[in-house]
Amino acid sequence: MDVKQTLLELEQRLLTNAIRQDAQEISSLLADEFREFGSSGRTFSKTEIIDLSRSEPSVCLSLKSFEAYPISEQAVLVTFRAVKEVAGSPPIESLRSSLWVHRDGRWQLLFHQGTRVPH
């Protein structure tokens, strides 16, 4: 499997409710020094993401327009559009970028940013 496909599958896993509510699984996918610049304008650490994800309501998240840009053999920037669907509300789209690093034989998310797309 190529790196782009591997990272696409990892990003898709992070969008599923089952993974988002599994602290151990999220912990293994996020680097210890992980940071996120959220679409809300807030900054989150690994610990904060794990805590927030466990209490987050179930939503339907999907991604499209996935691209991967190798920076080195150990780092890849990915970009995509995420679509969040909540019953009774219009879909919310955001532009996303993630920096994945390959450490100890596995890929981990080091940095993530979400920017909401205005309607």
C-alpha positions in Angstrom: 0.0 0.0 0.0 1.4 3.4 -0.8 1.8 6.2 1.7 -1.1 8.3 0.3 -3.5 5.4 0.7 -2.3 4.6 4.2 -2.7 8.2 5.3 -6.1 8.5 3.7 -7.2 5.4 5.7 -5.8 6.9 8.9 -7.6 10.2 8.4 -10.8 8.3 7.7 -10.4 6.3 10.9 -10.0 9.6 12.9 -13.4 10.7 11.5 -15.3 7.7 12.7 -17.3 7.9 16.0 -15.9 4.6 17.2 -12.3 5.8 17.0 -13.1 9.3 18.2 -14.5 7.9 21.4 -11.6 5.4 22.0 -8.9 7.2 24.0 -6.4 4.5 23.6 -6.8 4.4 19.8 -6.6 8.2 19.5 -3.5 8.2 21.7 -1.7 5.8 19.5 -2.5 7.8 16.3 -1.5 11.2 17.8 2.1 12.1 18.5 2.9 13.1 22.1 3.6 16.7 21.0 0.5 16.9 18.8 -1.2 20.3 18.3 -4.4 21.2 16.5 -5.5 24.6 15.4 -9.3 24.0 15.3 -11.9 25.5 13.1 -13.2 27.2 16.2 -9.9 29.2 16.5 -8.8 27.3 19.6 -5.6 25.4 20.0 -5.7 21.8 21.3 -3.1 19.4 22.7 -3.1 15.6 22.5 -4.6 15.4 26.0 -7.3 17.9 25.2 -8.3 16.2 22.0 -8.6 12.8 23.8 -10.7 14.4 26.6 -13.0 16.2 24.1 -13.4 13.3 21.8 -14.8 11.0 24.5 -17.6 13.4 25.3 -18.3 14.5 21.7 -21.8 13.6 20.4 -21.9 11.2 17.4 -21.8 12.9 14.0 -21.3 11.9 10.5 -18.0 13.1 9.1 -16.6 12.4 5.7 -13.7 13.6 3.6 -13.1 14.5 -0.1 -10.4 16.0 -2.3 -7.7 14.2 -0.4 -4.1 15.0 -1.4 -0.7 14.0 0.0 2.5 16.0 -0.3 5.7 14.3 0.8 8.0 16.6 2.7 10.6 13.9 3.4 10.7 10.1 3.8 9.4 10.6 7.3 6.9 13.4 6.9 3.9 14.0 4.7 1.5 16.9 4.6 -2.1 15.9 3.6 -5.0 18.2 2.7 -8.7 17.5 2.3 -12.2 18.9 2.8 -14.2 17.5 5.7 -18.0 17.5 5.7 -19.8 17.3 9.0 -23.4 16.3 8.9 -25.8 16.6 11.9 -29.5 15.7 11.6 -31.7 18.7 11.0 -28.8 21.0 10.1 -27.0 21.9 6.8 -23.7 20.2 6.3 -20.6 22.1 7.6 -17.5 22.0 5.4 -14.0 22.7 6.5 -10.6 22.7 4.8 -8.1 20.5 6.7 -4.4 19.9 6.7 -2.5 17.4 8.7 1.2 16.7 9.1 2.0 13.0 9.6 5.3 11.7 10.7 6.7 8.2 10.5 8.2 7.1 13.8 9.0 3.7 15.3 7.5 1.9 12.3 4.1 3.7 12.3 2.5 7.0 11.1 1.5 9.5 13.8 -0.4 12.8 13.4 1.9 15.7 14.6 -0.2 18.7 13.6 -3.7 19.3 12.3 -5.6 22.5 11.2 -9.2 23.0 10.3 -10.6 26.1 8.6 -14.4 26.4 8.3 -15.6 27.1 4.8 -18.2 29.9 4.8 -21.6 29.2 3.2 
